[in-house]
Structures are given as C-alpha cells and as structure tokens.
Amino acid sequence: MPHSIIRFVLFLSLIVCSDRISAQLVDDFSDGDFTNGPSWTGDTDDFVVNINGELQLMAPEAGESSLFTTLSYPDTIQLDMTFRLEMSPSSSNFGLIYLGLDDLDPSVANGYYLQIGESGSNDAIKLYRLDNGSEILLATASDGAIASDPAQARISVTIHPDGLWSFSTDYGLSGFNELEFEVMDDTHSFNGLNIFGIYCEYTETRKENFFYDDISIMKFEQDETGPLLTNLSVTGDKTILLSFNEKIDAVTAENLDNYIVDQGLGSPSGAISDGVKVFLTFDNTFLSGTPYQLAILNVEDENGNAIIPIAEPFIVTVFPNIGDLAISEILSDPYSGGSDFVEIFNKSDKYINLNGLIISNLAKDEQKSIDQNIDLLPSEYLCFTEDKEFLISTYPTHNADQIVEVDLPSFNNDSGNVSLSHSSASTDYIDQFDYDEGLHFELLDDTEGVSLERISFSAYSQSSDNWHSSSTTSGFATPGMVNSNALPTVISDGEFELVEKVFSPNSDGDNDFLIINYKLNKPGYVANIKVFDDEGFEIDQIVSNGLLATEGLITWNGTTSEGIISQIGLYIIIAELFHPDGEIKNFKKVCVLADFIE
C-alpha cells in the first residue's frame, strides 16, 4: 500500500476518534493496555505494555515504528514523560517524540519534536521545529547526557502562549528536574497541532530496547505551594540531613534562623544546601533516646513559595556498645524445612541502630553483617531469621513486627556459638553464648523445633543455669517477644534467695523450675548446693564445688540425680559456701514442688 494511502487511513482513524479527543493526556500504562484511554494508533503490533507497566517496543525485525494519539492542547502546555533506550543511541538507533504535528507524515508536517540520540558521543536531547517538513534546530540539551547505556531521562516541557519554551530533565530519575534551556518560538500555534506521538528507528539487535512511561500532557498550573519535607535523617551526633520534595531556594535554605531544635539546642551553626537537600550542623551533641523536635520555617522553593512551618520530631540512635544488647533466644535445630533464629534484647536505655551489627558463630568461624537500618528501642526484642513466614506460621507466640529476615551464619543443631559485635565498637564482643543441646530440659523427648531461652539479662550469658527450653504452652519458642521463662523484673537483693518458693516443672511457662538468686559481697566463693526431701533424704546435688560470681542465679528443674521427676511436696535446699580467706556461709531454703509432668 502506498505511503500516502497509509497516512490517509491513519488520519481517518484519528478523525473517527475525534469525538474522544481530550484537552489532556495521561497514560502510565498501568492498565496493561495502550489501545484505550487514550487510544493509540499506528504500528500497534510493534508495541506492548510489559510486566513493569511500561510501553515497550517489541518489533519483529529491524525497521521503524510509530504510535500516535490526538488531543486538544491547553493554552499553556505542561508535558512530562519518561523514556529509556537500553543502548547507546546512534544514527541507526534513536527515537523521536512528536510534541505536536498537524500531519501524520513528518516530511510534510508543521510542528515540533524532540530527537533522542544521534551518532557520536555527544548525544543530546534536541528540540526541532518542522516547517512543511523542513527541520529547524531550536535548542540542545546537555551534550553527552544520553550517550551511555541506558540513555534515559524524565523530561518536562512547559510551552507558554507567548512562545516561551522551558525544558528540564532528570537523567538520574531521582525525582528532581534540572532546567536545561529556555527558548522562544511561536511559529506554529498548538491550536492546529493535534497529533502527539513517538517514533523509533532501530536495528535488529535493538528492536526491543525502547521504553516509555508516565506520559502526561496537562494545562500548566503555576506552582503556588511551598516545599514539603520528605525525610529527616540524623547522620551524626551533631548533624541532620533534610530532604524536600522539590527544588528549594539556596538563600532561605541556608538561613540558620529558619531551623530551631528544642531541648536547648537552638539553631544550627551551619547549613549547606544542594538544591533539594540541606545538611545541618549543630554545636551541641544530640543525646540518644531524647525526643527532639526540629522547627522549620521560611524555607522557599524556586518560585518563592514558603514551606508551611512544621515541627518534625526525631530521636537519635547510636551504635551498640558492650553490654547494650543481650542474646535472648536461639533456635538451632528447627523443624524440617524451617529456619534457625537468633533473638536479641536491648537491655540499655539507648535507641540503638543495628546497621552493621555482626552475628557470628565462632565455632564454625562464620559471620554475617546486618545491612539494614533497624532501630531497636530500650527493652525491645528483635528476632533475626532467614524465613520470617516459617516462624510466624509455626510458633503462635510471636511478634511479627519484631521479626526481620537477614542472612545468618549456619548453626549446628547440637552445639555452637552466637556472638554479637559491631564494626565501630570495641574488639570485645557485645554478648556471647555457647549453646548446647544439653541445656534443654532433660525430660523433653525431642528438642527439634524447641528454642533455648535466656532466663535473666542481669545474669551471666554463659551460665548454663541462665538458659532453659521454651515452654510447651508458648509453642516451644517466642520469637520477637518476651521469653516464656523470663525472670521477673523485681527479684530479691538478699545473699541467697528463692525467686519463687513454689514451682511446677510441667513446661507450661509458669515457674517451670526453681530459681535461686544470689548476691555476694566478694568474688571467690565455692559452693555445694544440695536438695533434700521432707524426710531428709538427699535427692540431687545442684552444684558441686562450683565457683560463683559475685551475683547470679542457679536453677533446679525438679529432677533427681537419677534424672526422674521428683514427687509433689516440700523440698529443702542446703547451700554451703566456702571462701579462700576462710569465710563460710550456710543457707537453708524451703520450696514446694507443686505439679509434675504427665
């Protein structure tokens, strides 16, 4: 079919659709279709909407392809769209964007277009005018800006009735456009230019490398809204980085009086703006965990619109030091198809940032680093795993908000090590625990899927008495929340005291074992601790010549020395403590075993 007939048929198809011609065009291709709303005509078989919601060239072979649509342009035009050419453009692989034509055949048309790419390394977006098909270059954007692969940009063109063209680009797709050029040309009125379209010329290897998205042609509305704060980041103990939703005026952005922090900090001592961000420096140090508010006022955008005064809250986080974090729970032998987990607890009063925290298994010389910006508040738990969904679906007693997926070192089922460290902390470890399957409750038939829980955060991490199997009623693990075996917050300060005098070793999470809390006046005591029944018979020795710390805890799980559960009744705890300096301490406590495992 002759080209003149093809043009006539396409022109007729556009005329037929003229009753649907709109004064605006918006198409982000999110509906997966480009044949309706708006209707595109031309080489429609050569284009598809891909799975990313982009209009993509998908031609069968090398050639040329075009798409057109029609609209009635507003008086003042605002055009925005994104293009991406996954290649370095050349004279054989480039694109055109027809901003407005009065004929489908550019060789005879009047109008304007943008050229995307050319030969050589100075590829730039160029604005042309067509006078009865004759090309006239009006302006050129930055040389070389689209010379690399991919050649891409978010473009914005504003066309005023007096012929003023303003052209800006965002080559990095950052969300902020930079003004490239302004030029005057009112040769052709957009009242008679109703055709908008795209054109692709390509070789065989580039027939699928053209992408277009987020096309919008609207009436230009003067910006009368001030900038909005989109993010506040505390970048140091004296510095803050602010991000805005549009370009801001440098003079007002760097005016120190436009920023005030409460809690006596006042205005910053320095402010540096790059056009969309402001870096603030203060003389005084922010305190971790202290709630602050930054007041921002009088910052203007490039059009002189001032921000609505705001008071933005922020809290400073710090990296953890030794003693700030505690290992609180570990699952090293998960059910088949499941995943290990390590849970930590913030025992400090600091707001801690966990980015860079290193979790190690020293027994296997393996370690993994946390590369997420995770904040852990005081007294919060956080569970690390490689399969969050497994934990949520397996363990009913969980806090999904406090479970995060990260890469973990591998942990052997029977024994291993968990250590916490930080790249900016001391070479000493923040906390360590050498786990062993022997720490589980000895009457459990199978410990697969059962976690080890820490009893006390004040007691020594490596104490075997400080760990116990998670309870039956909790589902054998408590990822992301308080442990089923957690020691009560308030305990006795006596030298040798029972936390609770009644216990029931039935794995229901309620006083499943007897806890002896001790606090001594000096280190070096050696202890022998035995259990007797109410008739005076020795049934178990809890500690034999054990060296005690100055404070800690000792547990009895209610079993005899033969590994069977003791009967319900009264039991007497006899402790003898010997010190190398000759001092001897004797303690006698009575407890009640109130239940038994069936």
PLY file of the C-alpha trace (Angstrom):
ply
format ascii 1.0
element vertex 598
property float x
property float y
property float z
element edge 597
property int vertex1
property int vertex2
end_header
0.00 0.00 0.00
1.45 3.41 -0.96
2.63 5.58 1.95
0.16 8.31 1.04
-2.73 5.85 1.43
-1.33 4.58 4.77
-1.15 8.17 6.06
-4.70 8.79 4.85
-6.02 5.65 6.61
-4.28 6.61 9.87
-5.53 10.17 9.57
-9.09 8.87 9.08
-8.72 6.66 12.19
-7.70 9.68 14.20
-10.64 11.70 12.82
-13.03 8.88 13.74
-11.76 9.11 17.31
-12.02 12.92 17.33
-15.15 12.82 19.48
-12.95 11.41 22.22
-10.17 13.99 21.83
-9.32 15.34 25.27
-7.73 18.55 26.44
-5.27 16.42 28.36
-3.37 13.16 28.01
-2.39 10.93 30.91
-1.14 7.39 30.38
1.08 5.42 32.75
0.14 2.11 31.07
-0.73 0.60 34.46
-3.88 -0.89 32.92
-1.69 -3.06 30.69
-3.24 -1.58 27.56
-2.46 1.28 25.15
-5.39 0.88 22.76
-7.94 2.60 25.02
-7.95 5.51 27.44
-6.25 7.09 25.47
-6.43 5.39 22.08
-3.13 5.00 20.25
-2.90 4.23 16.53
-0.06 3.42 14.20
2.23 0.41 14.36
0.37 -1.03 17.33
1.58 -4.59 16.61
5.14 -3.42 17.27
4.49 -2.31 20.86
3.45 -3.98 24.11
2.90 -2.98 27.72
5.47 -5.05 29.64
5.17 -6.56 33.12
6.66 -3.37 34.61
3.82 -1.28 33.21
5.95 0.39 30.52
5.23 0.90 26.85
7.93 -1.15 25.12
8.92 -1.59 21.51
8.64 -5.28 20.57
9.17 -5.29 16.82
9.66 -8.49 14.79
12.65 -7.18 12.87
14.75 -4.08 12.18
12.83 -1.06 10.95
10.80 1.95 12.01
7.73 2.08 14.25
5.40 4.88 15.35
2.47 5.40 17.68
0.14 8.42 17.61
-2.72 9.83 19.59
-4.65 13.09 19.33
-5.64 15.74 21.80
-6.72 19.33 22.05
-3.81 21.14 23.67
-4.49 23.60 26.52
-3.39 27.24 26.29
-0.32 26.63 28.40
1.11 23.14 27.98
2.87 21.03 30.60
4.32 17.81 29.15
6.06 15.19 31.32
7.22 11.72 30.38
9.97 9.18 30.90
11.96 7.39 28.20
14.68 4.75 28.36
16.77 3.40 25.50
18.69 0.35 26.71
21.65 1.09 24.45
23.95 3.89 23.43
21.98 5.71 20.68
23.32 6.03 17.15
22.21 7.23 13.73
20.56 3.80 13.28
19.05 3.53 16.75
17.31 6.63 18.05
13.89 7.97 18.92
11.68 10.97 18.24
8.93 12.41 20.42
6.41 14.36 18.35
5.21 17.11 20.68
2.60 18.33 18.21
2.07 17.81 14.46
-0.63 18.82 12.02
0.01 15.80 9.77
0.96 12.17 10.33
3.72 12.48 7.74
6.59 14.47 9.28
8.03 15.08 5.81
5.18 17.50 5.08
4.02 18.39 8.60
4.26 21.53 10.67
5.01 21.14 14.36
7.68 20.33 16.92
9.57 17.26 18.06
12.38 16.07 20.33
15.18 13.91 19.00
16.53 11.29 21.40
20.03 10.26 20.33
22.33 10.63 17.34
25.69 9.35 16.13
28.87 10.00 18.08
29.48 10.54 21.78
27.77 13.93 22.08
24.25 12.52 22.20
21.86 15.15 23.50
18.14 15.73 23.53
17.37 18.26 20.79
14.29 20.36 20.11
13.32 20.80 16.43
10.62 22.71 14.59
9.08 21.40 11.38
8.03 23.85 8.65
6.28 21.82 5.97
8.68 19.00 6.76
11.83 21.13 6.91
13.79 20.64 10.14
14.98 23.65 12.15
17.05 23.09 15.34
15.77 25.32 18.14
17.76 24.18 21.21
20.05 21.45 22.51
20.19 19.98 26.00
23.38 18.78 27.71
25.94 17.19 25.38
26.64 13.54 26.12
23.82 13.28 28.67
22.21 10.36 26.80
25.34 8.94 25.19
25.68 5.96 27.55
23.69 2.78 28.05
20.96 3.21 29.15
20.04 6.54 27.59
17.25 7.70 29.84
15.56 10.76 31.31
12.43 12.13 32.85
11.66 15.18 30.70
9.44 18.16 31.43
8.44 20.70 28.77
6.42 23.83 29.51
5.08 25.76 26.49
3.55 29.19 27.15
1.11 31.00 24.80
3.71 33.72 24.12
6.09 31.09 22.68
8.35 30.59 25.71
9.58 27.01 25.92
11.12 25.72 29.19
12.82 22.33 29.03
14.12 20.40 32.07
15.41 16.88 32.63
16.08 14.31 35.31
18.66 11.97 33.81
19.14 10.00 37.02
15.38 9.54 37.57
15.86 10.96 41.06
12.56 12.80 41.07
14.02 16.28 40.58
14.34 18.02 37.21
17.09 20.45 36.27
16.36 23.29 33.83
18.24 22.63 30.58
17.21 25.53 28.37
14.58 28.13 27.61
13.85 29.25 24.07
11.29 31.49 22.32
9.35 30.18 19.32
5.70 30.83 18.43
5.88 29.96 14.74
3.15 27.34 14.99
0.08 27.56 17.17
-0.84 24.44 19.08
-4.46 25.15 18.21
-3.73 23.43 14.92
-1.28 20.80 16.20
-3.31 17.86 17.47
-1.06 14.87 16.94
1.26 13.59 19.69
3.40 10.54 19.06
6.61 8.59 19.33
8.91 7.25 16.62
11.59 4.55 16.90
14.28 3.67 14.37
16.24 0.53 15.22
18.45 -2.29 14.03
17.80 -5.99 14.53
19.65 -6.11 17.86
17.82 -3.07 19.25
14.25 -3.89 18.21
13.13 -4.36 21.86
15.20 -1.64 23.56
12.84 1.37 23.58
10.72 2.11 26.68
8.26 4.91 27.51
6.21 5.62 30.63
4.23 8.15 32.68
3.17 10.35 29.77
1.26 13.42 30.91
0.13 16.45 28.88
-1.84 18.84 31.06
-2.65 22.51 31.41
0.28 24.17 33.11
-0.60 25.29 36.62
1.60 27.86 38.31
3.27 26.45 41.41
1.79 28.18 44.43
2.64 25.52 47.03
5.66 25.63 49.27
8.17 22.77 49.56
7.41 19.74 51.71
9.88 17.93 53.95
10.10 14.32 52.77
12.77 12.98 55.12
14.81 13.87 58.18
17.90 11.75 58.84
20.21 12.06 61.82
23.59 11.45 60.19
25.79 12.02 63.24
25.70 13.10 66.86
25.62 16.75 65.71
24.29 16.58 62.14
20.94 16.30 60.36
20.13 15.83 56.67
16.83 17.19 55.36
15.23 16.21 52.03
12.48 18.16 50.25
10.02 17.24 47.51
11.16 19.99 45.11
13.99 22.38 44.36
14.50 24.92 47.14
15.92 28.42 47.22
19.54 28.30 48.43
19.39 31.61 50.33
16.41 30.64 52.50
17.59 27.02 52.79
20.96 28.13 54.25
19.49 30.73 56.62
20.34 29.38 60.09
17.41 31.21 61.68
14.99 29.03 59.69
15.79 25.98 61.84
15.40 25.54 65.61
15.76 22.37 67.72
14.16 22.24 71.17
15.73 20.83 74.34
18.02 23.86 74.41
19.92 23.05 71.20
18.61 26.07 69.27
19.63 26.92 65.70
22.37 25.12 63.78
25.84 26.55 63.37
25.95 25.59 59.69
23.56 24.86 56.81
24.57 23.69 53.32
22.05 23.10 50.52
22.47 21.26 47.22
19.10 22.39 45.90
16.88 19.61 47.26
18.66 18.66 50.49
20.00 20.65 53.44
22.83 19.47 55.70
22.61 20.99 59.19
25.43 21.06 61.76
24.92 21.84 65.46
27.42 22.78 68.17
25.88 20.58 70.86
25.66 16.78 70.80
22.31 15.02 70.42
21.53 12.61 73.26
20.40 9.10 72.41
16.79 8.43 73.30
15.92 12.08 73.91
12.85 13.16 71.92
13.66 16.27 69.89
11.69 18.48 67.53
13.15 20.45 64.64
11.13 23.52 63.69
11.46 24.55 60.01
10.08 27.82 58.66
10.56 30.32 55.83
12.35 27.86 53.51
11.17 28.65 49.98
11.08 26.83 46.67
12.48 28.31 43.47
9.18 30.10 42.82
9.24 31.87 46.16
6.63 29.71 47.88
7.43 29.26 51.56
7.11 26.00 53.47
4.24 25.70 55.91
6.01 25.90 59.30
6.44 22.44 60.82
7.93 20.85 63.92
9.43 17.50 62.87
10.16 15.02 65.70
13.30 12.90 65.75
15.16 10.62 68.13
18.87 9.90 67.90
20.07 6.32 67.63
23.55 5.05 68.46
25.65 2.01 67.67
25.62 -0.65 70.42
28.46 -0.98 72.89
29.41 -3.88 75.13
26.53 -4.70 77.43
23.86 -2.80 75.49
22.47 -5.88 73.75
21.88 -9.38 75.08
21.31 -12.64 73.23
17.88 -13.71 74.48
16.85 -16.78 72.48
18.20 -19.16 69.86
16.71 -21.89 67.71
19.47 -24.02 66.20
17.51 -27.21 65.47
14.41 -26.10 63.53
11.67 -28.36 62.26
12.28 -29.87 58.83
12.10 -27.19 56.15
12.35 -24.43 58.74
14.97 -21.86 59.65
17.19 -21.03 62.62
16.71 -17.80 64.51
18.62 -15.60 66.92
16.79 -13.14 69.14
18.37 -10.14 70.88
17.18 -7.75 73.58
18.04 -4.08 74.12
18.90 -4.00 77.83
20.11 -0.39 77.70
18.24 2.91 77.80
19.57 3.81 74.33
17.88 3.90 70.95
20.20 1.55 69.07
20.82 1.35 65.33
21.63 -2.21 64.29
23.06 -1.45 60.84
26.48 -3.10 60.82
25.80 -5.48 63.71
27.74 -8.71 63.16
26.26 -12.06 64.18
28.90 -14.80 64.38
29.21 -18.49 65.06
32.79 -18.67 66.32
32.58 -22.46 66.46
32.40 -22.51 62.65
34.27 -19.24 62.02
31.22 -17.82 60.20
29.72 -14.37 60.46
27.04 -12.24 58.81
26.51 -8.48 58.99
23.17 -6.69 59.25
22.90 -4.26 56.33
19.51 -2.77 57.19
18.73 0.42 59.09
16.92 -1.18 62.03
16.29 0.77 65.22
15.87 -1.13 68.49
14.27 0.77 71.36
15.00 0.16 75.05
13.51 -3.11 76.38
12.61 -4.28 72.85
13.22 -7.75 71.45
14.21 -8.42 67.84
14.36 -11.80 66.15
16.68 -12.44 63.17
15.86 -15.28 60.79
16.16 -16.25 57.15
12.49 -17.30 56.93
10.07 -14.99 58.73
6.97 -16.70 57.36
8.12 -20.03 58.81
8.37 -18.57 62.32
5.01 -16.81 62.06
3.21 -19.92 60.83
4.98 -22.33 63.23
5.03 -20.51 66.56
1.77 -18.98 67.80
3.55 -16.94 70.49
5.38 -14.40 68.34
5.54 -10.72 67.48
5.66 -10.43 63.70
6.63 -6.75 63.85
9.83 -7.72 65.71
10.95 -10.45 63.29
13.22 -9.48 60.39
14.77 -11.52 57.61
18.57 -11.37 57.38
21.39 -13.69 56.38
22.62 -15.71 59.38
25.69 -17.88 59.86
24.91 -21.59 59.95
24.33 -23.13 63.38
24.86 -26.82 64.15
21.87 -28.50 65.75
23.71 -29.86 68.79
26.14 -27.10 69.78
27.75 -23.89 68.60
28.27 -20.25 69.39
26.36 -17.00 68.97
28.36 -13.79 69.27
27.41 -10.16 68.69
29.86 -7.46 67.66
29.91 -4.17 65.77
32.43 -2.73 63.36
32.58 0.57 65.28
32.59 -0.98 68.76
35.39 -2.45 70.86
37.16 -5.61 69.75
35.41 -7.30 72.68
32.05 -8.86 71.95
28.79 -7.15 72.87
27.46 -10.52 74.05
28.26 -14.22 73.57
26.58 -17.53 74.23
27.89 -21.07 73.68
24.73 -23.11 73.20
24.45 -26.87 73.68
21.55 -29.28 73.35
22.33 -30.47 76.89
20.91 -27.18 78.19
17.41 -28.27 77.20
15.02 -29.63 79.81
16.21 -33.21 80.19
12.73 -34.72 80.24
11.85 -33.46 76.78
11.66 -36.43 74.43
12.61 -34.38 71.35
14.15 -30.90 71.19
13.68 -30.40 67.44
11.90 -27.06 66.95
12.46 -26.08 70.60
14.36 -22.87 71.31
16.67 -22.11 74.21
15.50 -19.04 76.13
17.54 -16.81 78.39
16.15 -16.50 81.91
17.80 -13.31 83.17
19.52 -10.41 81.42
21.42 -9.47 84.56
22.91 -12.93 84.99
25.96 -14.14 83.05
25.23 -15.05 79.43
27.41 -18.16 79.50
25.90 -19.60 82.68
24.17 -22.89 81.93
21.67 -22.06 84.67
20.61 -18.97 82.71
19.06 -20.95 79.83
16.06 -23.24 79.55
13.85 -24.82 76.90
10.96 -22.65 75.81
7.66 -23.74 77.33
5.09 -26.11 75.84
2.28 -23.56 76.14
4.24 -20.97 74.14
4.66 -23.45 71.29
8.34 -24.09 72.16
9.58 -20.66 71.01
8.72 -16.97 71.46
10.34 -15.14 68.50
10.24 -11.37 68.79
8.71 -11.16 72.26
9.36 -11.72 75.97
10.63 -15.21 76.76
8.29 -17.73 78.37
10.97 -18.36 81.00
11.87 -14.72 81.65
12.84 -13.95 85.23
10.53 -11.48 86.99
11.79 -7.92 86.80
11.87 -7.44 90.58
13.88 -10.05 92.48
15.33 -10.19 95.95
18.58 -8.46 96.81
19.36 -10.99 99.54
22.55 -13.02 99.59
20.75 -16.27 98.81
17.03 -16.15 97.98
14.42 -18.16 96.11
12.75 -16.04 93.43
9.57 -18.09 93.90
9.10 -20.70 96.62
6.59 -22.72 94.61
7.40 -24.16 91.21
5.88 -26.74 88.87
8.13 -28.39 86.27
5.37 -29.04 83.75
6.70 -26.83 80.92
3.68 -24.54 80.96
5.82 -21.40 81.13
4.76 -20.62 84.71
7.56 -21.23 87.27
8.76 -24.32 85.46
11.92 -24.51 87.56
13.24 -23.26 90.86
15.41 -20.16 90.62
17.94 -19.29 93.31
19.16 -15.71 93.14
22.40 -14.85 94.96
24.34 -11.66 95.54
27.64 -11.93 97.45
29.96 -9.34 98.96
33.08 -10.58 97.16
34.18 -12.99 94.46
35.81 -16.34 95.01
33.15 -18.36 96.86
32.97 -22.07 96.08
29.54 -23.64 96.56
28.00 -27.02 97.24
24.21 -26.94 96.90
22.05 -29.99 97.60
18.34 -30.82 97.57
16.68 -32.93 100.30
13.14 -34.19 100.57
10.96 -33.58 103.63
12.23 -36.79 105.22
15.84 -35.66 104.98
16.96 -37.85 102.08
19.32 -36.25 99.54
17.76 -36.44 96.08
20.03 -34.20 94.00
23.16 -32.08 94.11
22.64 -28.91 92.06
26.18 -27.52 92.43
29.34 -29.40 93.33
32.38 -27.30 94.18
31.16 -24.62 91.81
32.92 -21.25 91.65
30.32 -18.49 91.99
30.36 -15.00 90.62
29.53 -12.09 92.90
25.92 -12.34 91.72
23.88 -14.64 89.54
21.31 -17.37 89.56
21.14 -21.13 89.97
18.26 -23.32 88.80
16.81 -26.69 89.73
14.48 -28.35 87.26
12.85 -30.64 89.80
14.59 -33.86 88.77
16.50 -36.25 90.96
20.14 -37.27 90.50
18.76 -40.26 88.56
17.05 -38.00 86.02
13.45 -38.60 87.04
10.92 -36.03 88.18
10.55 -35.55 91.91
7.26 -36.10 93.69
4.95 -33.27 94.69
5.91 -31.99 98.12
8.29 -29.93 100.26
11.99 -29.81 99.49
14.90 -28.28 101.36
17.78 -26.50 99.64
21.02 -26.63 101.63
23.92 -24.45 100.45
27.45 -24.26 101.84
29.74 -21.51 100.51
33.49 -21.52 101.20
35.90 -18.65 100.57
39.71 -18.97 100.31
40.06 -16.42 103.12
38.28 -18.88 105.44
34.81 -17.34 105.46
31.95 -19.83 105.36
28.30 -19.14 104.57
25.41 -21.56 105.08
21.92 -21.17 103.68
18.76 -23.22 104.08
15.64 -22.61 101.97
12.35 -24.47 101.67
10.47 -24.83 98.39
7.37 -26.59 97.12
7.17 -28.74 94.00
3.51 -28.32 93.14
2.98 -30.28 89.95
4.64 -32.91 87.77
4.99 -33.82 84.11
2.46 -36.41 82.98
0 1
1 2
2 3
3 4
4 5
5 6
6 7
7 8
8 9
9 10
10 11
11 12
12 13
13 14
14 15
15 16
16 17
17 18
18 19
19 20
20 21
21 22
22 23
23 24
24 25
25 26
26 27
27 28
28 29
29 30
30 31
31 32
32 33
33 34
34 35
35 36
36 37
37 38
38 39
39 40
40 41
41 42
42 43
43 44
44 45
45 46
46 47
47 48
48 49
49 50
50 51
51 52
52 53
53 54
54 55
55 56
56 57
57 58
58 59
59 60
60 61
61 62
62 63
63 64
64 65
65 66
66 67
67 68
68 69
69 70
70 71
71 72
72 73
73 74
74 75
75 76
76 77
77 78
78 79
79 80
80 81
81 82
82 83
83 84
84 85
85 86
86 87
87 88
88 89
89 90
90 91
91 92
92 93
93 94
94 95
95 96
96 97
97 98
98 99
99 100
100 101
101 102
102 103
103 104
104 105
105 106
106 107
107 108
108 109
109 110
110 111
111 112
112 113
113 114
114 115
115 116
116 117
117 118
118 119
119 120
120 121
121 122
122 123
123 124
124 125
125 126
126 127
127 128
128 129
129 130
130 131
131 132
132 133
133 134
134 135
135 136
136 137
137 138
138 139
139 140
140 141
141 142
142 143
143 144
144 145
145 146
146 147
147 148
148 149
149 150
150 151
151 152
152 153
153 154
154 155
155 156
156 157
157 158
158 159
159 160
160 161
161 162
162 163
163 164
164 165
165 166
166 167
167 168
168 169
169 170
170 171
171 172
172 173
173 174
174 175
175 176
176 177
177 178
178 179
179 180
180 181
181 182
182 183
183 184
184 185
185 186
186 187
187 188
188 189
189 190
190 191
191 192
192 193
193 194
194 195
195 196
196 197
197 198
198 199
199 200
200 201
201 202
202 203
203 204
204 205
205 206
206 207
207 208
208 209
209 210
210 211
211 212
212 213
213 214
214 215
215 216
216 217
217 218
218 219
219 220
220 221
221 222
222 223
223 224
224 225
225 226
226 227
227 228
228 229
229 230
230 231
231 232
232 233
233 234
234 235
235 236
236 237
237 238
238 239
239 240
240 241
241 242
242 243
243 244
244 245
245 246
246 247
247 248
248 249
249 250
250 251
251 252
252 253
253 254
254 255
255 256
256 257
257 258
258 259
259 260
260 261
261 262
262 263
263 264
264 265
265 266
266 267
267 268
268 269
269 270
270 271
271 272
272 273
273 274
274 275
275 276
276 277
277 278
278 279
279 280
280 281
281 282
282 283
283 284
284 285
285 286
286 287
287 288
288 289
289 290
290 291
291 292
292 293
293 294
294 295
295 296
296 297
297 298
298 299
299 300
300 301
301 302
302 303
303 304
304 305
305 306
306 307
307 308
308 309
309 310
310 311
311 312
312 313
313 314
314 315
315 316
316 317
317 318
318 319
319 320
320 321
321 322
322 323
323 324
324 325
325 326
326 327
327 328
328 329
329 330
330 331
331 332
332 333
333 334
334 335
335 336
336 337
337 338
338 339
339 340
340 341
341 342
342 343
343 344
344 345
345 346
346 347
347 348
348 349
349 350
350 351
351 352
352 353
353 354
354 355
355 356
356 357
357 358
358 359
359 360
360 361
361 362
362 363
363 364
364 365
365 366
366 367
367 368
368 369
369 370
370 371
371 372
372 373
373 374
374 375
375 376
376 377
377 378
378 379
379 380
380 381
381 382
382 383
383 384
384 385
385 386
386 387
387 388
388 389
389 390
390 391
391 392
392 393
393 394
394 395
395 396
396 397
397 398
398 399
399 400
400 401
401 402
402 403
403 404
404 405
405 406
406 407
407 408
408 409
409 410
410 411
411 412
412 413
413 414
414 415
415 416
416 417
417 418
418 419
419 420
420 421
421 422
422 423
423 424
424 425
425 426
426 427
427 428
428 429
429 430
430 431
431 432
432 433
433 434
434 435
435 436
436 437
437 438
438 439
439 440
440 441
441 442
442 443
443 444
444 445
445 446
446 447
447 448
448 449
449 450
450 451
451 452
452 453
453 454
454 455
455 456
456 457
457 458
458 459
459 460
460 461
461 462
462 463
463 464
464 465
465 466
466 467
467 468
468 469
469 470
470 471
471 472
472 473
473 474
474 475
475 476
476 477
477 478
478 479
479 480
480 481
481 482
482 483
483 484
484 485
485 486
486 487
487 488
488 489
489 490
490 491
491 492
492 493
493 494
494 495
495 496
496 497
497 498
498 499
499 500
500 501
501 502
502 503
503 504
504 505
505 506
506 507
507 508
508 509
509 510
510 511
511 512
512 513
513 514
514 515
515 516
516 517
517 518
518 519
519 520
520 521
521 522
522 523
523 524
524 525
525 526
526 527
527 528
528 529
529 530
530 531
531 532
532 533
533 534
534 535
535 536
536 537
537 538
538 539
539 540
540 541
541 542
542 543
543 544
544 545
545 546
546 547
547 548
548 549
549 550
550 551
551 552
552 553
553 554
554 555
555 556
556 557
557 558
558 559
559 560
560 561
561 562
562 563
563 564
564 565
565 566
566 567
567 568
568 569
569 570
570 571
571 572
572 573
573 574
574 575
575 576
576 577
577 578
578 579
579 580
580 581
581 582
582 583
583 584
584 585
585 586
586 587
587 588
588 589
589 590
590 591
591 592
592 593
593 594
594 595
595 596
596 597
